[in-house]
Every structure is written in C-alpha cells, then in structure tokens.
Amino acid sequence: MKTFFKKSFFLFLLIIFASSFSAPSLQAATELKLALLAPEGSTWAKVMHDWDKELTQLTQGRVKFKFYFGGVMGDERDVIRKMRYGQVHLSAFTGLGLGVVNPEMRILELPFLAQTYEEIDKISTAFQPKLEAGFKKRGFTLLAWNETGFVHVFSNKPVNSLEDMKGMKWWAWDGDPLVEALYKEVGITPIPLALPDVYTSLQTNLVDAVYSTPLAVLALQWSSRVKYVSDVKLTHASGGILIANDAYKMLSSADRSILEKTAQKYSHILLTRIRNDNEKSYDVLKEQGLKFVSISPVELKRIQEKCIHVWDELAGKLYSKEMLAELKAFLQTLRK
C-alpha cells in the first residue's frame, strides 16, 4: 500500500511539473501579441484583422493575434525592446523601427531617392533581398516588406524655401539618425518627440511643422492641427513586419509556413490599399481646408542639393559605402 501511494504521489508531482512548463509555451505559441502604432479603424488595422481571421482559420485556431493598436505599447523603440523580452511578439514597423534593428535598410529612405512608385518598386526589388539577412542575425525575422508612402511636409506656415524651413519648430521622430542628419544639413534645430506625443505638441504649438504621409496624417488626426502641405515628395517611407526569433521558434514548422505565406499575402494587400488610400488622402486634405504649397523649380533644386549631401554623410554609419555606390550605379542605369 505504501509503495502504491508513493508511486501515485510521484506521478502527481510529475504531471504538475510537466504542466508548469508546457502550459505557458502552448499559450505563447497560439496567441501572438501584435503591437501597432496605427489606431483601430485605420487602413493598417483593418488589414491586420483580416490577416488574423485567415491565420486563425488556416491553423485551425493554433495561431492567432492579440492586438495592441494606437501605440499603447509605446513608440517603435519601446515595441522593439518589448519584443526582445517577449512582451510583444510581432509588429508592423515604419522604416524607423526597421532601422533600429537593421540600420542599413534606411538606404531605401534617403531623401529624393525616388519620385514614382515605379522607381520605388524597381529599387525595392533590387535591394530588399540584400537587406533581409541583417534582421535575422539581430534576433528578428522579416515576414514581409511594406511601405508607408511618400512623405510630405505639413505645417502651420507655408514652406516655400530653405529660409522658411529654418524659421519653424520642426518635429523629429526621437532617435531617428537619418532625419537628424537631414535637419543638420538644412540648418534646422529639431524638437525630438515620440510619435504618440506629436498630436498634443501640435495642439500646444510646441511644434508647427511635421513630416509624414497623407494617409498617416489623417489616421493620426494631425491634419486637424496643420494648415499647409508641401507638394514636394521629400522621401519614400518603407515599412515591414517583424517577429522576434524566439516567438517564431515557438511555432511548428507548418504554422511558420502558414504565418509567412499569409504575411506576404496581406502585406501585398496592405501595400495596394496604402497606395490607393494615400492618393485619395490628397483630396480629403483639400476638403479639410489644407492648402497645398508649390515650391519653385529653382528653390526645389537648392533643397534637393542640400538633402542629397546626407547620402554620403551616412555612408559608413547606417550602411556601407559599397552599398551606396551600388545604389547610385543602379539609379544611373535605371534613369537612362
């Protein structure tokens, strides 16, 4: 009898011990925490919900998302830090967030790099594959590339020249080395802020000039706090979906494959919608009363020449000199 009780007690302890390790792993593998700066109801959020539905269906409920929209997990640097500690599993990032993990990808966001989607697509096709390995070795897996769109200047005073730029209070996304170098070249002293703090800062006049895409300005409600839009496409903002390698490894090989395929599918859907919605957003901004400012060709050339100096300045810091030389040669061939 004593032997029976000893065996039963040992079996009971073994079950408790095993369950204490298997339960958290199972939960983490089936519910992936996805953080996003974009608010609920935005183009980004809608596509993420559609992705979640198909992912849940294809994995028969083994993998699904738990969403944290509207920057509730903090700015992109905060989200990356939380991903490293397992508090967040994946996120759709702008180029800033991708660049925090893999700085060399910022070569895709250099000022005046491209002015059309056709050029962007050709540059992306040529250079994105060269950049993907950099994420993996830094603890993340790039599930899909994406974009935010062409970036414009939004302000409460018209920007017609370099001199106009210097007389304003410019927001800079806190910790962005590319924008920091650009402002330094132009002669602007920025006001660094996390993205969730920009709306309040526009309200209180702490800043009176920001840069963003038309769609993002509407989604974040910044458009209600600015009066002018420059028609110059300052740069093109990249984006992408990252998952922490530790979270990625929790999934079975079959579920990883489903996650990757659906990520590619919905990233393509998102890219198409973002481009369409950005084009529609120009009309919405006009309806809201924002005035579009055209910069003269002479002044635009001055601005371009200033901004393009940043390309060489950042070589050896964010990306290699060899990669920049390759990009310049590619552009020369492309534009012939």
DAMO-V457748 format. One record per residue. N is the residue number from 1. RES is the residue in one letter. SS is DSSP state (hx for helix, st for strand, lp for the rest). PSI is psi in degrees with one decimal (NA if undefined). D_FIRST is the distance of its C-alpha to the first C-alpha in Angstrom with 1 decimal. Layout:
n->N res->RES ss->SS psi->PSI d_first->D_FIRST
n->N res->RES ss->SS psi->PSI d_first->D_FIRST
This chain:
n->1 res->M ss->lp psi->-43.8 d_first->0.0
n->2 res->K ss->hx psi->-40.0 d_first->3.8
n->3 res->T ss->hx psi->-38.8 d_first->5.4
n->4 res->F ss->hx psi->-45.8 d_first->5.1
n->5 res->F ss->hx psi->-37.6 d_first->6.4
n->6 res->K ss->hx psi->-44.4 d_first->8.7
n->7 res->K ss->hx psi->-40.6 d_first->10.0
n->8 res->S ss->hx psi->-42.8 d_first->10.6
n->9 res->F ss->hx psi->-40.6 d_first->12.3
n->10 res->F ss->hx psi->-41.7 d_first->14.2
n->11 res->L ss->hx psi->-39.2 d_first->15.4
n->12 res->F ss->hx psi->-45.5 d_first->16.5
n->13 res->L ss->hx psi->-37.8 d_first->18.5
n->14 res->L ss->hx psi->-40.9 d_first->20.0
n->15 res->I ss->hx psi->-45.4 d_first->21.2
n->16 res->I ss->hx psi->-44.2 d_first->22.8
n->17 res->F ss->hx psi->-44.9 d_first->24.3
n->18 res->A ss->hx psi->-42.1 d_first->25.8
n->19 res->S ss->hx psi->-30.1 d_first->27.2
n->20 res->S ss->hx psi->-25.3 d_first->28.8
n->21 res->F ss->hx psi->-35.1 d_first->31.0
n->22 res->S ss->hx psi->-32.1 d_first->31.6
n->23 res->A ss->hx psi->-50.3 d_first->32.7
n->24 res->P ss->hx psi->-38.6 d_first->35.7
n->25 res->S ss->hx psi->-42.3 d_first->36.9
n->26 res->L ss->hx psi->-43.9 d_first->36.8
n->27 res->Q ss->hx psi->-43.8 d_first->38.7
n->28 res->A ss->hx psi->-32.4 d_first->41.3
n->29 res->A ss->hx psi->-25.8 d_first->41.9
n->30 res->T ss->hx psi->-23.5 d_first->42.6
n->31 res->E ss->st psi->103.3 d_first->44.7
n->32 res->L ss->st psi->125.2 d_first->47.5
n->33 res->K ss->st psi->119.0 d_first->49.4
n->34 res->L ss->st psi->118.3 d_first->53.1
n->35 res->A ss->st psi->145.0 d_first->55.7
n->36 res->L ss->lp psi->137.3 d_first->59.4
n->37 res->L ss->lp psi->-32.2 d_first->62.5
n->38 res->A ss->lp psi->143.2 d_first->64.1
n->39 res->P ss->lp psi->161.7 d_first->63.7
n->40 res->E ss->lp psi->139.7 d_first->62.1
n->41 res->G ss->lp psi->-12.8 d_first->64.8
n->42 res->S ss->lp psi->168.3 d_first->66.4
n->43 res->T ss->hx psi->-44.5 d_first->67.0
n->44 res->W ss->hx psi->-46.6 d_first->64.3
n->45 res->A ss->hx psi->-41.0 d_first->61.7
n->46 res->K ss->hx psi->-43.2 d_first->62.6
n->47 res->V ss->hx psi->-37.6 d_first->62.1
n->48 res->M ss->hx psi->-38.7 d_first->58.8
n->49 res->H ss->hx psi->-41.4 d_first->57.6
n->50 res->D ss->hx psi->-41.3 d_first->58.8
n->51 res->W ss->hx psi->-44.5 d_first->57.0
n->52 res->D ss->hx psi->-41.6 d_first->53.7
n->53 res->K ss->hx psi->-46.2 d_first->54.0
n->54 res->E ss->hx psi->-39.6 d_first->54.5
n->55 res->L ss->hx psi->-45.7 d_first->51.9
n->56 res->T ss->hx psi->-40.7 d_first->49.3
n->57 res->Q ss->hx psi->-47.2 d_first->50.4
n->58 res->L ss->hx psi->-29.7 d_first->50.5
n->59 res->T ss->lp psi->5.9 d_first->47.1
n->60 res->Q ss->lp psi->39.4 d_first->45.6
n->61 res->G ss->lp psi->0.9 d_first->44.7
n->62 res->R ss->lp psi->-30.3 d_first->43.0
n->63 res->V ss->lp psi->130.0 d_first->45.8
n->64 res->K ss->st psi->166.3 d_first->47.9
n->65 res->F ss->st psi->149.4 d_first->49.9
n->66 res->K ss->st psi->119.2 d_first->49.7
n->67 res->F ss->st psi->145.6 d_first->53.3
n->68 res->Y ss->st psi->90.5 d_first->54.9
n->69 res->F ss->lp psi->168.7 d_first->58.6
n->70 res->G ss->lp psi->22.8 d_first->61.6
n->71 res->G ss->lp psi->21.1 d_first->60.7
n->72 res->V ss->lp psi->-20.0 d_first->57.9
n->73 res->M ss->lp psi->5.9 d_first->56.1
n->74 res->G ss->lp psi->-175.7 d_first->59.3
n->75 res->D ss->lp psi->175.9 d_first->62.0
n->76 res->E ss->hx psi->-34.8 d_first->61.5
n->77 res->R ss->hx psi->-39.3 d_first->60.9
n->78 res->D ss->hx psi->-43.3 d_first->58.2
n->79 res->V ss->hx psi->-42.0 d_first->56.5
n->80 res->I ss->hx psi->-42.9 d_first->56.6
n->81 res->R ss->hx psi->-41.9 d_first->55.0
n->82 res->K ss->hx psi->-30.5 d_first->52.2
n->83 res->M ss->hx psi->-36.2 d_first->51.7
n->84 res->R ss->hx psi->-29.1 d_first->51.2
n->85 res->Y ss->lp psi->4.2 d_first->48.4
n->86 res->G ss->lp psi->8.5 d_first->46.8
n->87 res->Q ss->lp psi->-23.9 d_first->48.0
n->88 res->V ss->lp psi->145.4 d_first->50.3
n->89 res->H ss->lp psi->-39.5 d_first->49.8
n->90 res->L ss->st psi->164.3 d_first->53.3
n->91 res->S ss->st psi->154.8 d_first->56.8
n->92 res->A ss->st psi->118.1 d_first->60.2
n->93 res->F ss->st psi->155.8 d_first->62.5
n->94 res->T ss->st psi->-179.9 d_first->66.3
n->95 res->G ss->hx psi->-30.5 d_first->67.9
n->96 res->L ss->hx psi->-49.3 d_first->67.3
n->97 res->G ss->hx psi->-43.4 d_first->63.5
n->98 res->L ss->hx psi->-38.2 d_first->63.7
n->99 res->G ss->hx psi->-26.9 d_first->66.0
n->100 res->V ss->hx psi->-38.9 d_first->63.7
n->101 res->V ss->hx psi->-47.2 d_first->61.2
n->102 res->N ss->lp psi->86.7 d_first->63.8
n->103 res->P ss->hx psi->-31.9 d_first->67.3
n->104 res->E ss->hx psi->-18.0 d_first->69.3
n->105 res->M ss->hx psi->-14.4 d_first->68.8
n->106 res->R ss->hx psi->-9.3 d_first->71.3
n->107 res->I ss->hx psi->-22.9 d_first->74.0
n->108 res->L ss->hx psi->-9.1 d_first->73.8
n->109 res->E ss->hx psi->18.6 d_first->74.8
n->110 res->L ss->lp psi->143.7 d_first->77.9
n->111 res->P ss->lp psi->136.5 d_first->80.8
n->112 res->F ss->lp psi->30.4 d_first->83.2
n->113 res->L ss->lp psi->-40.8 d_first->81.2
n->114 res->A ss->lp psi->155.0 d_first->81.7
n->115 res->Q ss->lp psi->-2.0 d_first->83.5
n->116 res->T ss->lp psi->157.5 d_first->82.3
n->117 res->Y ss->hx psi->-32.1 d_first->79.1
n->118 res->E ss->hx psi->-45.3 d_first->80.5
n->119 res->E ss->hx psi->-43.0 d_first->80.7
n->120 res->I ss->hx psi->-44.8 d_first->77.3
n->121 res->D ss->hx psi->-39.1 d_first->75.7
n->122 res->K ss->hx psi->-40.8 d_first->77.5
n->123 res->I ss->hx psi->-44.9 d_first->76.6
n->124 res->S ss->hx psi->-44.9 d_first->72.9
n->125 res->T ss->hx psi->-36.2 d_first->72.7
n->126 res->A ss->hx psi->-35.6 d_first->74.1
n->127 res->F ss->hx psi->-24.3 d_first->72.2
n->128 res->Q ss->hx psi->-44.2 d_first->68.9
n->129 res->P ss->hx psi->-29.2 d_first->67.2
n->130 res->K ss->hx psi->-21.0 d_first->68.3
n->131 res->L ss->hx psi->-15.5 d_first->66.5
n->132 res->E ss->lp psi->-36.5 d_first->63.1
n->133 res->A ss->hx psi->-26.9 d_first->61.5
n->134 res->G ss->hx psi->-27.5 d_first->62.2
n->135 res->F ss->hx psi->-44.4 d_first->59.6
n->136 res->K ss->hx psi->-44.9 d_first->56.7
n->137 res->K ss->lp psi->-10.6 d_first->57.2
n->138 res->R ss->lp psi->13.1 d_first->57.1
n->139 res->G ss->lp psi->10.7 d_first->53.7
n->140 res->F ss->st psi->154.7 d_first->54.8
n->141 res->T ss->st psi->127.2 d_first->55.4
n->142 res->L ss->st psi->111.1 d_first->58.6
n->143 res->L ss->st psi->-33.7 d_first->57.8
n->144 res->A ss->st psi->146.9 d_first->61.4
n->145 res->W ss->st psi->156.5 d_first->64.8
n->146 res->N ss->st psi->-160.3 d_first->66.7
n->147 res->E ss->st psi->164.9 d_first->69.5
n->148 res->T ss->st psi->-30.3 d_first->70.7
n->149 res->G ss->st psi->-172.3 d_first->74.4
n->150 res->F ss->st psi->136.2 d_first->77.8
n->151 res->V ss->st psi->133.5 d_first->78.1
n->152 res->H ss->st psi->167.4 d_first->81.0
n->153 res->V ss->st psi->129.7 d_first->82.2
n->154 res->F ss->st psi->131.4 d_first->81.9
n->155 res->S ss->st psi->171.8 d_first->83.8
n->156 res->N ss->lp psi->1.4 d_first->85.8
n->157 res->K ss->lp psi->145.0 d_first->89.0
n->158 res->P ss->lp psi->137.9 d_first->90.4
n->159 res->V ss->lp psi->105.7 d_first->89.8
n->160 res->N ss->lp psi->-11.0 d_first->92.9
n->161 res->S ss->lp psi->172.8 d_first->93.0
n->162 res->L ss->hx psi->-36.1 d_first->91.4
n->163 res->E ss->hx psi->-37.8 d_first->93.2
n->164 res->D ss->hx psi->-38.2 d_first->91.6
n->165 res->M ss->hx psi->-39.0 d_first->88.1
n->166 res->K ss->hx psi->-17.5 d_first->88.7
n->167 res->G ss->lp psi->22.8 d_first->89.6
n->168 res->M ss->lp psi->164.0 d_first->86.3
n->169 res->K ss->lp psi->100.8 d_first->82.8
n->170 res->W ss->st psi->132.2 d_first->80.6
n->171 res->W ss->st psi->143.4 d_first->76.9
n->172 res->A ss->st psi->132.5 d_first->74.9
n->173 res->W ss->st psi->121.0 d_first->71.3
n->174 res->D ss->lp psi->124.9 d_first->69.7
n->175 res->G ss->lp psi->15.6 d_first->68.9
n->176 res->D ss->lp psi->105.3 d_first->70.9
n->177 res->P ss->hx psi->-29.8 d_first->72.7
n->178 res->L ss->hx psi->-48.1 d_first->74.9
n->179 res->V ss->hx psi->-37.0 d_first->76.3
n->180 res->E ss->hx psi->-44.9 d_first->76.7
n->181 res->A ss->hx psi->-38.2 d_first->78.8
n->182 res->L ss->hx psi->-46.4 d_first->80.8
n->183 res->Y ss->hx psi->-40.1 d_first->81.6
n->184 res->K ss->hx psi->-41.2 d_first->82.7
n->185 res->E ss->hx psi->-40.2 d_first->85.0
n->186 res->V ss->hx psi->-23.2 d_first->86.5
n->187 res->G ss->lp psi->30.8 d_first->86.8
n->188 res->I ss->lp psi->134.7 d_first->84.3
n->189 res->T ss->lp psi->109.0 d_first->82.2
n->190 res->P ss->lp psi->165.3 d_first->79.1
n->191 res->I ss->st psi->100.9 d_first->76.8
n->192 res->P ss->st psi->130.2 d_first->73.3
n->193 res->L ss->st psi->148.7 d_first->70.8
n->194 res->A ss->lp psi->151.0 d_first->67.5
n->195 res->L ss->hx psi->-41.1 d_first->68.1
n->196 res->P ss->hx psi->-14.6 d_first->66.5
n->197 res->D ss->hx psi->-4.5 d_first->69.1
n->198 res->V ss->hx psi->-42.4 d_first->72.2
n->199 res->Y ss->hx psi->-48.6 d_first->72.8
n->200 res->T ss->hx psi->-37.5 d_first->72.8
n->201 res->S ss->hx psi->-31.6 d_first->75.0
n->202 res->L ss->hx psi->-37.1 d_first->77.5
n->203 res->Q ss->hx psi->-41.9 d_first->77.5
n->204 res->T ss->lp psi->4.1 d_first->78.4
n->205 res->N ss->lp psi->21.8 d_first->80.8
n->206 res->L ss->lp psi->-34.4 d_first->78.9
n->207 res->V ss->lp psi->151.8 d_first->79.5
n->208 res->D ss->lp psi->11.0 d_first->82.2
n->209 res->A ss->st psi->132.8 d_first->81.6
n->210 res->V ss->st psi->166.3 d_first->78.5
n->211 res->Y ss->st psi->138.7 d_first->77.9
n->212 res->S ss->st psi->-178.5 d_first->75.7
n->213 res->T ss->lp psi->156.3 d_first->75.9
n->214 res->P ss->hx psi->-43.2 d_first->77.4
n->215 res->L ss->hx psi->-43.3 d_first->74.1
n->216 res->A ss->hx psi->-38.6 d_first->72.1
n->217 res->V ss->hx psi->-38.9 d_first->74.8
n->218 res->L ss->hx psi->-44.9 d_first->74.5
n->219 res->A ss->hx psi->-37.8 d_first->70.7
n->220 res->L ss->lp psi->-1.8 d_first->70.5
n->221 res->Q ss->lp psi->18.2 d_first->73.4
n->222 res->W ss->hx psi->-27.0 d_first->75.5
n->223 res->S ss->hx psi->-22.8 d_first->78.4
n->224 res->S ss->hx psi->-6.2 d_first->78.9
n->225 res->R ss->hx psi->8.7 d_first->79.7
n->226 res->V ss->lp psi->162.9 d_first->82.1
n->227 res->K ss->lp psi->-24.2 d_first->85.6
n->228 res->Y ss->st psi->151.3 d_first->86.5
n->229 res->V ss->st psi->127.6 d_first->85.1
n->230 res->S ss->st psi->137.3 d_first->86.6
n->231 res->D ss->lp psi->1.6 d_first->87.1
n->232 res->V ss->lp psi->132.0 d_first->86.4
n->233 res->K ss->lp psi->98.9 d_first->83.1
n->234 res->L ss->lp psi->-42.1 d_first->82.1
n->235 res->T ss->st psi->177.9 d_first->79.2
n->236 res->H ss->st psi->126.5 d_first->76.5
n->237 res->A ss->st psi->123.0 d_first->73.0
n->238 res->S ss->st psi->177.6 d_first->70.1
n->239 res->G ss->st psi->174.2 d_first->66.5
n->240 res->G ss->st psi->167.1 d_first->63.2
n->241 res->I ss->st psi->121.1 d_first->59.5
n->242 res->L ss->st psi->144.2 d_first->57.1
n->243 res->I ss->st psi->140.5 d_first->53.3
n->244 res->A ss->st psi->137.9 d_first->51.4
n->245 res->N ss->hx psi->-37.1 d_first->50.1
n->246 res->D ss->hx psi->-40.0 d_first->46.6
n->247 res->A ss->hx psi->-37.8 d_first->46.5
n->248 res->Y ss->hx psi->-40.0 d_first->48.1
n->249 res->K ss->hx psi->-19.6 d_first->45.4
n->250 res->M ss->hx psi->-22.1 d_first->42.6
n->251 res->L ss->lp psi->151.0 d_first->44.1
n->252 res->S ss->lp psi->161.6 d_first->43.5
n->253 res->S ss->hx psi->-36.0 d_first->46.5
n->254 res->A ss->hx psi->-43.1 d_first->47.3
n->255 res->D ss->hx psi->-31.3 d_first->47.2
n->256 res->R ss->hx psi->-43.2 d_first->49.4
n->257 res->S ss->hx psi->-42.4 d_first->51.9
n->258 res->I ss->hx psi->-42.7 d_first->52.0
n->259 res->L ss->hx psi->-45.1 d_first->52.4
n->260 res->E ss->hx psi->-47.1 d_first->55.2
n->261 res->K ss->hx psi->-43.2 d_first->57.1
n->262 res->T ss->hx psi->-33.0 d_first->57.0
n->263 res->A ss->hx psi->-44.4 d_first->58.0
n->264 res->Q ss->hx psi->-43.7 d_first->61.0
n->265 res->K ss->hx psi->-50.6 d_first->61.9
n->266 res->Y ss->hx psi->-21.4 d_first->61.8
n->267 res->S ss->hx psi->-39.8 d_first->63.4
n->268 res->H ss->hx psi->-42.4 d_first->66.3
n->269 res->I ss->hx psi->-43.1 d_first->66.4
n->270 res->L ss->hx psi->-43.0 d_first->66.4
n->271 res->L ss->hx psi->-44.7 d_first->69.2
n->272 res->T ss->hx psi->-44.4 d_first->71.3
n->273 res->R ss->hx psi->-39.5 d_first->70.8
n->274 res->I ss->hx psi->-43.6 d_first->71.4
n->275 res->R ss->hx psi->-44.5 d_first->74.7
n->276 res->N ss->hx psi->-44.9 d_first->75.8
n->277 res->D ss->hx psi->-32.6 d_first->74.8
n->278 res->N ss->hx psi->-42.2 d_first->76.4
n->279 res->E ss->hx psi->-41.2 d_first->79.7
n->280 res->K ss->hx psi->-29.7 d_first->79.5
n->281 res->S ss->hx psi->-27.9 d_first->78.7
n->282 res->Y ss->hx psi->-43.4 d_first->82.2
n->283 res->D ss->hx psi->-37.7 d_first->83.7
n->284 res->V ss->hx psi->-40.6 d_first->81.2
n->285 res->L ss->hx psi->-40.5 d_first->82.2
n->286 res->K ss->hx psi->-40.4 d_first->85.8
n->287 res->E ss->hx psi->-30.8 d_first->85.1
n->288 res->Q ss->lp psi->-5.2 d_first->83.5
n->289 res->G ss->lp psi->4.5 d_first->86.8
n->290 res->L ss->lp psi->140.6 d_first->86.0
n->291 res->K ss->st psi->132.5 d_first->89.0
n->292 res->F ss->st psi->130.7 d_first->88.9
n->293 res->V ss->st psi->125.7 d_first->90.8
n->294 res->S ss->lp psi->131.8 d_first->92.5
n->295 res->I ss->lp psi->137.7 d_first->93.2
n->296 res->S ss->lp psi->151.1 d_first->96.4
n->297 res->P ss->hx psi->-38.1 d_first->96.3
n->298 res->V ss->hx psi->-45.6 d_first->97.8
n->299 res->E ss->hx psi->-35.9 d_first->95.2
n->300 res->L ss->hx psi->-39.6 d_first->92.4
n->301 res->K ss->hx psi->-39.6 d_first->93.4
n->302 res->R ss->hx psi->-44.7 d_first->93.4
n->303 res->I ss->hx psi->-43.2 d_first->89.9
n->304 res->Q ss->hx psi->-45.3 d_first->88.6
n->305 res->E ss->hx psi->-39.9 d_first->90.2
n->306 res->K ss->hx psi->-49.5 d_first->88.5
n->307 res->C ss->hx psi->-36.3 d_first->85.1
n->308 res->I ss->hx psi->-17.4 d_first->85.1
n->309 res->H ss->hx psi->-28.1 d_first->85.6
n->310 res->V ss->hx psi->-28.9 d_first->81.9
n->311 res->W ss->hx psi->-52.7 d_first->80.9
n->312 res->D ss->hx psi->-33.7 d_first->82.1
n->313 res->E ss->hx psi->-34.9 d_first->81.0
n->314 res->L ss->hx psi->-9.0 d_first->77.3
n->315 res->A ss->st psi->131.3 d_first->77.4
n->316 res->G ss->lp psi->-8.0 d_first->75.3
n->317 res->K ss->lp psi->-57.4 d_first->73.4
n->318 res->L ss->lp psi->-38.8 d_first->71.6
n->319 res->Y ss->st psi->166.5 d_first->72.5
n->320 res->S ss->lp psi->157.3 d_first->74.2
n->321 res->K ss->hx psi->-32.8 d_first->78.0
n->322 res->E ss->hx psi->-40.7 d_first->77.5
n->323 res->M ss->hx psi->-38.0 d_first->75.7
n->324 res->L ss->hx psi->-41.5 d_first->78.5
n->325 res->A ss->hx psi->-39.3 d_first->81.2
n->326 res->E ss->hx psi->-40.1 d_first->79.4
n->327 res->L ss->hx psi->-44.8 d_first->79.3
n->328 res->K ss->hx psi->-41.7 d_first->83.0
n->329 res->A ss->hx psi->-38.4 d_first->84.0
n->330 res->F ss->hx psi->-44.3 d_first->82.0
n->331 res->L ss->hx psi->-39.3 d_first->83.7
n->332 res->Q ss->hx psi->-43.0 d_first->87.1
n->333 res->T ss->hx psi->-42.2 d_first->86.5
n->334 res->L ss->hx psi->-40.1 d_first->85.0
n->335 res->R ss->lp psi->-2.5 d_first->88.1
n->336 res->K ss->lp psi->NA d_first->90.6
